[in-house]
Amino acid sequence: MASRPSGNSVFSAAFVRTADGWNGAEVDLSAAEIADDLGDAVQEHLGLSGDELALLCVEVEDEWFAIVRYQGDLEPRAFLSDAQAGLSDQLGELFTELAGVAPDKDTPDLGVRPAGDFELLSDLGMSPEELIELSMEEGVLPADTLSVIAERLAFAEELDRLR
């Protein structure tokens, strides 16, 4: 089962917050078949061992981006820039599942509609309103939006290093 949308590139990286700042690693999600596989990939690539805060950032060029927050034994919290991402491929399906949304298959051209946990970055300095506004900004690519978010949360250097 292919997890990449045809014609679009996928970039995924995970970041863990440490006492010295953020550390990141590129994460291969091509083998992910269920939502739990995403968390397993983050844990494996970052070497997580406890209650660390980790963010998985995924961008599908020209289409959508997702951020998933992992912390210890808590349930993952997910934000998806477009609720319709699940219509494009298996990877999108996994993220819509994590975000708790069902794409509207009857009206696929609804436009960009963010979905999921709008507050997952609130305690890190990004309000729900800012997150929604950034994700809906017309003409801005998902990679650019993630760069702005990374800058605000102080892991832009790590993101740039991995790209």
Secondary structure, DSSP 8 states (H G I E B T S, - for coil): ---S-TT--EEEEEEEEETTEEEEEE---TT--SHHHHHHHHHHHHT--SS-EEEEEEEETTTEEEEEEEETTS--EEEES-GGGGGT-HHHHHHHHHHT----SS--------EE-TTTTGGGT--HHHHHHHHH-TT--HHHHHHHHHHHHT-HHHHHHH-
